């Protein structure tokens, strides 16, 4: 079983190159770790993710559902570039820790030039 430091290191290895903000959050919404893109947006460990932006942006939050069910949950919503998807993925070794990110919320994939 990995300790907290090892899990955070593994998170960075896996998610630092992702083109959208990704966070590890606790059920109480405290941010544990952020990838490089999230850090560029000013997100950092120790703050509550629910304090970011406007309160109405958090109405669809499924963190509790993911933590309680220990299963990935997702939503579809209207993002800055059209349809977007939000995910909450419990970490198997720490089910109270959730990987949270959106796809299509802050990055225009169609116009990005990313290779397919």
C-alpha positions as a Python dict, from the first residue, in 0.01 Angstrom:
ca = {
    (1, 'X'): (0, 0, 0),
    (2, 'X'): (130, 344, -94),
    (3, 'X'): (167, 621, 161),
    (4, 'X'): (24, 970, 99),
    (5, 'X'): (348, 1108, -44),
    (6, 'X'): (379, 817, -289),
    (7, 'X'): (18, 859, -401),
    (8, 'X'): (70, 1230, -463),
    (9, 'X'): (388, 1158, -659),
    (10, 'X'): (203, 897, -868),
    (11, 'X'): (-75, 1152, -932),
    (12, 'X'): (179, 1400, -1069),
    (13, 'X'): (345, 1135, -1287),
    (14, 'X'): (8, 1043, -1439),
    (15, 'X'): (-168, 1381, -1463),
    (16, 'X'): (86, 1665, -1500),
    (17, 'X'): (73, 1645, -1882),
    (18, 'X'): (-308, 1646, -1903),
    (19, 'X'): (-435, 1962, -2081),
    (20, 'X'): (-709, 2033, -1824),
    (21, 'X'): (-701, 2108, -1453),
    (22, 'X'): (-700, 1794, -1238),
    (23, 'X'): (-715, 1785, -859),
    (24, 'X'): (-705, 1530, -583),
    (25, 'X'): (-965, 1641, -330),
    (26, 'X'): (-1096, 1505, -4),
    (27, 'X'): (-1465, 1457, 69),
    (28, 'X'): (-1456, 1781, 270),
    (29, 'X'): (-1339, 1953, -55),
    (30, 'X'): (-984, 2023, 64),
    (31, 'X'): (-742, 2006, -228),
    (32, 'X'): (-462, 1754, -168),
    (33, 'X'): (-274, 1790, -500),
    (34, 'X'): (-310, 1963, -838),
    (35, 'X'): (-158, 1899, -1178),
    (36, 'X'): (42, 2165, -1367),
    (37, 'X'): (-263, 2304, -1552),
    (38, 'X'): (-458, 2344, -1227),
    (39, 'X'): (-159, 2523, -1072),
    (40, 'X'): (-156, 2761, -1371),
    (41, 'X'): (-516, 2851, -1280),
    (42, 'X'): (-405, 2932, -923),
    (43, 'X'): (-533, 2614, -761),
    (44, 'X'): (-319, 2476, -482),
    (45, 'X'): (-323, 2221, -203),
    (46, 'X'): (-480, 2328, 123),
    (47, 'X'): (-768, 2535, -17),
    (48, 'X'): (-1125, 2413, -63),
    (49, 'X'): (-1216, 2349, -425),
    (50, 'X'): (-1568, 2468, -342),
    (51, 'X'): (-1425, 2816, -270),
    (52, 'X'): (-1314, 2854, -634),
    (53, 'X'): (-1534, 3056, -869),
    (54, 'X'): (-1902, 3116, -805),
    (55, 'X'): (-2110, 2899, -572),
    (56, 'X'): (-2350, 2800, -853),
    (57, 'X'): (-2057, 2637, -1037),
    (58, 'X'): (-2054, 2370, -765),
    (59, 'X'): (-2424, 2279, -771),
    (60, 'X'): (-2361, 1962, -971),
    (61, 'X'): (-2074, 1842, -752),
    (62, 'X'): (-2073, 1464, -713),
    (63, 'X'): (-1775, 1433, -480),
    (64, 'X'): (-1983, 1290, -194),
    (65, 'X'): (-2151, 1038, -425),
    (66, 'X'): (-1813, 917, -553),
    (67, 'X'): (-1665, 895, -204),
    (68, 'X'): (-1968, 718, -56),
    (69, 'X'): (-2015, 471, -343),
    (70, 'X'): (-1640, 423, -402),
    (71, 'X'): (-1722, 437, -774),
    (72, 'X'): (-1649, 684, -1052),
    (73, 'X'): (-1932, 927, -1120),
    (74, 'X'): (-1967, 1176, -1404),
    (75, 'X'): (-2186, 1455, -1536),
    (76, 'X'): (-2235, 1625, -1870),
    (77, 'X'): (-2267, 2004, -1873),
    (78, 'X'): (-2230, 2305, -2099),
    (79, 'X'): (-1868, 2420, -2087),
    (80, 'X'): (-1683, 2710, -2244),
    (81, 'X'): (-1634, 2514, -2568),
    (82, 'X'): (-1966, 2327, -2582),
    (83, 'X'): (-2048, 1996, -2421),
    (84, 'X'): (-1816, 1912, -2131),
    (85, 'X'): (-1782, 1622, -1890),
    (86, 'X'): (-1696, 1624, -1520),
    (87, 'X'): (-1550, 1323, -1340),
    (88, 'X'): (-1497, 1222, -977),
    (89, 'X'): (-1283, 910, -942),
    (90, 'X'): (-1211, 762, -597),
    (91, 'X'): (-853, 648, -544),
    (92, 'X'): (-870, 279, -457),
    (93, 'X'): (-612, 297, -178),
    (94, 'X'): (-769, 615, -30),
    (95, 'X'): (-1142, 613, -117),
    (96, 'X'): (-1186, 941, 72),
    (97, 'X'): (-952, 1098, -187),
    (98, 'X'): (-1113, 1180, -520),
    (99, 'X'): (-948, 1266, -853),
    (100, 'X'): (-1163, 1543, -1001),
    (101, 'X'): (-1142, 1696, -1347),
    (102, 'X'): (-1344, 1808, -1644),
    (103, 'X'): (-1296, 1736, -2012),
    (104, 'X'): (-1398, 2013, -2248),
    (105, 'X'): (-1431, 2269, -1973),
    (106, 'X'): (-1113, 2472, -2025),
    (107, 'X'): (-954, 2337, -2341),
    (108, 'X'): (-1074, 2345, -2704),
    (109, 'X'): (-982, 1995, -2820),
    (110, 'X'): (-1103, 2038, -3177),
    (111, 'X'): (-878, 2340, -3233),
    (112, 'X'): (-586, 2226, -3017),
    (113, 'X'): (-364, 2064, -3274),
    (114, 'X'): (-326, 1759, -3048),
    (115, 'X'): (-236, 1455, -3253),
    (116, 'X'): (-496, 1185, -3276),
}
